[in-house]
Each structure stands twice: as C-alpha cells, then as structure tokens.
Amino acid sequence: LEAEIGFIVRTNFDKEPGMPKTGSYQAAEFMQFGLGHADIPVVDTEGGLPRRTDVAKLLQVCPGLGLQKEGGGVVVHCKGGFGRSVVLACCLAIDRFDLPGAALLGWVRVVRPGAINMPEQERFLQSFAGRADMRKFAGLTANGDPS
C-alpha cells in the first residue's frame, strides 16, 4: 500500500531536549520532492497544547485532507508522536470531517495506543463538538478565513 502524502507538519522545535545535536531535519529535504511543509512548533510541557494561532495556521496551510492524488494526505509529527502531534492531527480531523473531539479521542487511542495521555490534552479535545467549535477556537470564520 502506497500512501499518497502531500504535506508534512512538524510540531517539534529544531533543538529541543532529546533531539540529535545536529537538530531536526531541513524542510527542503522533503520539499525538493514536491511535498509541502509547515513548522508549527508546540511546547511539550504543561500538557503540550497548541495555541489558537497554531491551530489557525494548521487549518489554513494544510491542503484538503484525504488520500486523493491531487492533494495527498497530511502527516503531522513531533519527536515522540504521542502528544502534541496527535492533538494537532485531531484538530485537523475535527475540522475536515466535522467530528466531535470526544469521539475522535476514543478512536485515536485505539489506532495509536498511548496517545493523548495528558489530562489537559483530553479536556482540550473533548471541548470541541465539531468544525464550528474548532474554527471559533482558531479565530476563523465558518468558511475558514480569519475573523
């Protein structure tokens, strides 16, 4: 099975504890192959929650979410892949598929055991009933434009 990935979102900082001394990868390494890339660093302390501006940037820079050849899928990653990246990926899914955060939280824990293990992250995701709540949190209008 080949994944049609079109966009990468990195949520870790270039030189944070636990990273190689050389830092994280250079985005150009992927962009030269036609992949889009965005850095949305989220501090990995006190629950590892994205700021409103982080979520707004995510929703605005990510192309349509799906596995169609045209846009491709979106990969969201951090250093460990259990907290901040999963929270941001959930924000994107809540917006694109109009899902309640509580339902998505349960699904994520099935497909990514160990994900979202901070109470702050749980409460954050459970606070969204769907797309409208996510866009309101991000300061975006119903059609995704800045308010």
C-alpha positions in Angstrom: 0.0 0.0 0.0 1.5 3.3 -1.0 0.4 6.4 1.0 -0.2 9.5 -1.1 1.4 12.0 1.2 1.4 15.6 0.1 2.1 17.7 3.2 4.2 17.4 6.4 3.6 19.4 9.6 6.4 19.3 12.1 5.4 20.2 15.7 8.7 19.9 17.5 11.3 22.6 17.8 14.6 22.2 15.9 16.8 22.0 19.0 14.8 20.6 21.9 15.9 18.1 24.5 16.2 14.6 23.1 16.9 15.8 19.5 20.2 15.0 17.8 22.9 17.6 18.3 22.5 18.5 14.6 18.9 19.4 15.3 15.9 18.3 13.3 15.8 17.8 9.5 15.7 20.5 7.0 12.3 21.0 5.4 14.0 21.5 2.0 14.9 17.8 2.1 11.2 16.9 1.6 10.2 20.0 -0.4 12.6 19.0 -3.2 10.3 16.0 -3.8 7.2 18.1 -4.1 5.9 17.8 -0.5 4.5 20.8 1.2 5.9 21.5 4.7 5.0 23.7 7.7 6.6 24.2 11.1 4.1 24.6 13.9 6.2 24.1 17.0 4.2 23.3 20.1 5.9 23.5 23.6 6.0 20.0 25.0 5.3 21.0 28.6 2.2 21.5 30.7 0.1 19.2 28.5 1.6 20.1 25.2 -1.4 22.1 23.9 -1.4 24.2 20.7 -2.1 27.9 20.9 -5.0 29.3 18.9 -2.6 30.7 16.4 -1.1 27.2 16.0 -4.5 25.7 15.1 -5.3 28.6 12.8 -2.1 28.1 10.9 -2.7 24.3 10.7 -6.1 24.8 9.3 -5.0 27.4 6.8 -1.8 25.8 5.5 -3.0 22.2 5.2 -4.5 21.2 1.9 -7.6 19.1 1.7 -7.3 16.1 3.9 -7.6 12.8 2.1 -5.7 10.3 0.0 -6.6 11.7 -3.4 -3.6 12.1 -5.6 -4.4 15.8 -6.1 -3.7 16.9 -2.5 -2.5 13.9 -0.8 -2.6 13.1 2.9 -1.1 15.2 5.7 1.5 13.8 8.1 1.7 15.6 11.5 4.7 14.6 13.6 6.7 15.6 16.6 9.6 14.0 18.4 7.6 11.2 20.1 4.4 11.1 18.2 2.0 10.6 21.2 1.0 14.0 22.4 1.3 17.4 20.6 1.4 16.0 17.1 -1.7 13.8 17.8 -3.6 16.7 19.3 -2.9 18.8 16.2 -3.8 16.0 13.8 -7.0 15.6 15.8 -7.7 19.4 15.3 -7.3 18.9 11.6 -9.6 15.9 11.6 -12.2 17.6 13.7 -12.2 20.5 11.2 -12.1 18.5 8.0 -14.7 15.8 9.0 -16.8 17.8 11.5 -16.2 15.2 14.2 -16.7 15.7 18.0 -13.4 15.7 19.8 -14.5 13.2 22.4 -15.3 10.6 19.7 -12.0 11.2 17.9 -10.1 10.9 21.2 -11.5 7.3 21.6 -10.7 6.4 18.0 -7.1 7.8 18.3 -6.4 5.7 21.4 -7.4 2.6 19.5 -5.2 3.2 16.5 -2.4 4.9 18.4 -2.1 3.2 21.8 -0.6 5.5 24.4 -1.6 8.7 22.5 -3.1 11.7 24.3 -2.1 10.7 27.8 -2.2 14.2 29.4 -5.4 15.3 31.1 -5.0 18.8 29.6 -4.9 17.2 26.1 -8.0 15.1 26.8 -10.0 18.1 28.1 -8.8 20.2 25.1 -10.1 17.7 22.5 -13.3 17.0 24.4 -14.1 20.7 24.4 -14.8 20.6 20.6 -18.2 19.5 19.4 -17.1 19.8 15.8 -15.9 22.0 13.0 -17.7 25.2 14.2 -16.1 25.0 17.6 -12.6 24.3 16.2 -12.8 27.3 13.8 -14.1 29.5 16.6 -11.2 28.5 18.8 -8.8 29.2 16.0 -10.3 32.6 15.3 -11.6 31.6 11.9 -14.9 32.2 10.2 -17.2 29.4 9.2 -15.6 29.2 5.8 -12.1 29.1 7.3 -11.0 32.7 6.8 -9.5 34.8 9.6 -12.3 36.6 11.6 
